[in-house]
Amino acid sequence: MSQAAKGWSNTRVVAACLAGDEHAWGDLLERYKNLIYSIPLRYGTPPQDAADIFQAVCLDLFHELPRLRDAEAIQGWLIRVTTHKCYHWKRRLSSKESEFGDDQLENLSGVEPIPVQLLVEIEREQTVREAIAKLPPRCREMIDLLFFEQPAIPYDEVARRLNLAKGSIGFIRGRCLKRLKKTLEEKGF
């Protein structure tokens, strides 16, 4: 996400998109790509199909953005559209039952939209992603390295990648987490 758009409201980013600003489109997709992609994965969609759903949602966003009444509600709109596409993906898959064995069909029975609790969890994850995105670059990178890398990266490697002394990692991590906590609390987390 560009430094300028990082602090922009959804209303401002959407207005820039509608004015034809290509960077704003990139920023909007960067802001919500993990949210969009996480929903098909929660549905148990294989990564290749999740990528197809992601592209379909982005295409819908491109076409429907001018008709969006409240730009600040874009997150909820994306969740609804993505959930809808996942639901229809599962339904199409279940209609091809003759191509699958019984064990695969059992996994498709009773397909329903994502439960409310799961939607709440997805929204919370997005709030955390947005809060991390607002951190200074070094904090963001440290949080990514310490908490999101699989398998976990040893402190020696984190120190090397961030060009820091190993002994300073804990102190800087604490400051970064304190900033993250403050941002999350401001968002009502």
N, C-alpha and C positions, 0 to 999 in steps of 0.2 A: 504494500500500500504506500502511496506517495506520502511524504512527510506532510504536505499541505492538507491532504484529504483525511489524514489519520484522525484529526479532531473534528472533522466536519460531521454535522448531523446527517441523518438519512435524507432529510428534506433538501439539504444543500447538495448532497451527492446526486440525488435523483434529478434535481433541477439542472445540474451540470450535464448529466447523461442526456436529458431531454434537449439540451442546447447543442448536443453533438460532440461533447468533450469525450474523446476516446479514452483518455487517462481516467476520467471519472468512471467509465464503464469497467475498466480494469480494476479500479479501486473498489467498486461495488461488488464485483465478483470475488475479489480477494477477501473482502469483509465477510461474505456469506458462503464461500465455497465449502468450508468444512461443515457448516450446518447442513447445507443441501446434500452433501455426499454422505454424511453420517446417518441420515434417515433410511436410505435404501440398505445400508449395512445393518441397521437395527432390524430391518425386515428379514434379514438373512439372505439378501440379494447377493449373488456372486459379484466380485469387483468389476468385471467387464460389463455386466448389466447395470450395476450401480453407476458406472461412468456414462452409460447410455441415458439413464434416467437423469443424471446431472445435466447432460447436454440438453435434454428435452425441457427441463425446468428453466435452464438459462435462455433457451429459445422463447419459451412462454414469457419469461421476464422481459426480454427484449420487445416482444410484441405487445404485452399488456401494460408495460410501465407507463405509457401516456394516459391510461385509463385508471391508474391507481389513485384513489381519492385521498389517501393519507400516507404519505411517504414514510412517516414514522412507524406505520404498521406493516412495513415490508417484511419484517422477520416472520410475523404470523402468517402473512400471505405466502411466503416461501415454504413454510412448514406445511400449510394446507395443500398447496399445489404439489409439493414433493410427496406427501403422504398419499394424495389422490393417485399420482402416477405409480407409486409403489403398489397400491391396492390393485390398480388395473393391470400392472405387470404380473402380480400373483394370480389374478383371475385369468389372464391370458394363458399363463403357464398351466393352471389347473385345467383349462379347457383342452389342452393338448394331452390329456391323461393317457391316451392310447400309446403315446411315445414313452411313457414312464412305467416303471415297475410299481407294485403296490406300496413298497416301503417309501418311495419318494412321494407318492400321492398322500400318504398319511400326514406328511409335513405340510401339505397345502390345504388340508381340510379346515374349515372354520376360519378362513382368512377374513380378518376384520381390520379396520383402520387402527392406527397406533393408539393404544389406551392413553387416557388423559395423563396418568402418572408418568408415562414414558415421554409424552410431549413436554411435560414440565421439566423432566430431566434433560431433554434436548435443548430447551430454552435456557436452562441453567448452564449447560456446557457452552452454549453460544455466549452467554454473559461472561464466562471465564475467558473464552477466546478473545472477546472484545477487550476485556480488562488487561490481558497479557499484551495485546496489540498496542495498548496505550503506554506501556512501560518504555523507558529509554532502551535503545538498541542493545546495550550490553546486558541489561537485566533480562530483556526478552530472550536473548541468546542463551544466557545462563539458565533460565527457567527451562527452555527447550532442551538444553543438554542434560540438565539434572533430572528432569521429571518426565520428559516425553520420548526420550531415546530408548529403543529396545534392541538389544539388551542394555541394561544400565551402563553408563560410562563411568569408569573410575575417576576420582578426583584428579589424579595425575594428568589424565587425558583432557579433562575439562580445563584444568589450569593451562595446559599447553595450547589448546584451541583458543582460549580467551587471552592468552599471553599474560597470565597472572601468576603470582606465587601461589603454590598449593595451599599455604597457610591462610591466605586471604579469601579463599573460596567461601568458607563458612560465614565470615563476617559480611561479605558482599551479598551472599545468598539471603542472609537475614534481612538486610536492608531492602533487597528486591522483593522479598515476600511481604515485608511491612508495607511497601508501596502498593503491592498487588492487593493486599487486604484492605487498605484504605480505599482504593478504587472500587473494589467489590462492595464494600460497605456503602459507598456513595450511590451505587446502583441498586441498593436494597437487598443485597445478597446475604 
